[in-house]
Amino acid sequence: MSDNVALILDVAITQKIQKSWEAVFKASSKIIQQSGLYGFDGMELIPNPNIHQMLRSLKIVSVMLTEIVDRLESLEIGTDEVRLLCNAQEQIARMERVSLALISNDRELFDLAIQDLESQACF
């Protein structure tokens, strides 16, 4: 692969990471907002999109981020993008814990998962 093609691919990957991070943090902000408005008992009653629907939508993003991580050694991306990548993956995991708490009807786990979601620095 030529250096120009590699550079173009790396720029495209960097842009995908940034857009993915934005999508993940938009979803997590919405979930935090919904949890404050509706609380544990009301989270399942939220109209579209609820947490489960948002996570289904983010599944593609999650798979793509994992693919990038698997190829990280061969990519020329900056430390800021690696940080965004890690933050996005961690925030998706936190949202999944919120979802699992709702599915298992575990209020304590829900409260802890929301607290963790809120604590993720958005930088």
N, C-alpha and C positions, 0 to 999 in steps of 0.2 A: 504494500500500500504506500502511495506517495505521501510525503510530508504534508502536502496541501490537503489531500483527502483526509488524513488523520486529524489535521487541525479543524477542518469543517465538522467532522464527526464529534470531536471533543467539544466544540462550541455548541453543537446541537444537544449533546448530552448535558452540558452545563445549563442550557436553557430549560431542558426537561426537568432537571433537578430543581431549579428555581420555581418553575410553574407548579411542580408537584408539591413543593414545600408550601407554596401559597394556598393550594387547594386543601392540603392537610390541615393547615392552621385555620383556614376559614371554617372548615367542618368542625374542628375542635372548639373554636370560639362559639359556634352555633350550639354545640352540645352543652357547653358550660352555661350559656345563656338559657337554654331550654331547661337545664337542671335547676337553675335558680328560679325560673318562672313556674315550672310545673312540679318540681320535686320528684322524689322517687316514685310516688304513686301515680303521677301524671305523665311520666315519660313514655309509657306505652300508648298513651292516648293522643300523642302529638300527631297532627296531620303531616302529610308529606312535606319535606323529607324528615323522617325520624332517624334516630341513631342507627338502626339496623339498615335502613335504606342507604344512608350516607356511607356506612362501612362497605356495603356491597359495591357502591360506586367507587370507593377508594381501593377496592381489591386489585384492580388493574394497576393503579398507581403503586401499590405495595409490591406487586410482582415485578414491575419495571424497576423499582428501587433496588430490589433484591438482585436483579440481573446486573445492575450497575455495580453493586457492591462486589458481586462475584468476579467482575472484570476490572476492578479498581486498579490493580497493579499495572494493567496495560493501557490505562487511560491517563491523559495529561489534564487533570482537573485540579483546581486550586483547593487550598485548605478550607476556604469559606464554603465551597460547594460540598466538600466532604462533611463539614459540620452541619450544613443544611440537610444533607442526606441522612445523617445519623439522627438529627432532631426529628425529621419527618417520620422515619421508621419508628422511633420511640413513641412519638405522639399517636401513631396508628395503633401501636400495642396498647397504649393507655386507653384509647377509645374502645378497643376490643374488650378490655377488662370492664369498662362501664357496661357495654352490651351484655357480656356474660353475667354480670351482677344482676341486670334486669331479667335476663332469661331464667336465672336460677332463683329469682325473687329474694336476693340477699341484700338487704338495705345497708348493712355494715360494709360489705365489699363495695357497694355502689358509692357510699360516702368516701371511702378511701380512694377509690378509682377517680372520682371527680376531683378530690383534693390533689391527687397526683397529676391529673390533667391540667388543673389550674396552675400547678407549680412549674410546669415546663416553661422555661424562658423563651419568649418569642423574639429572638434577636437575629 
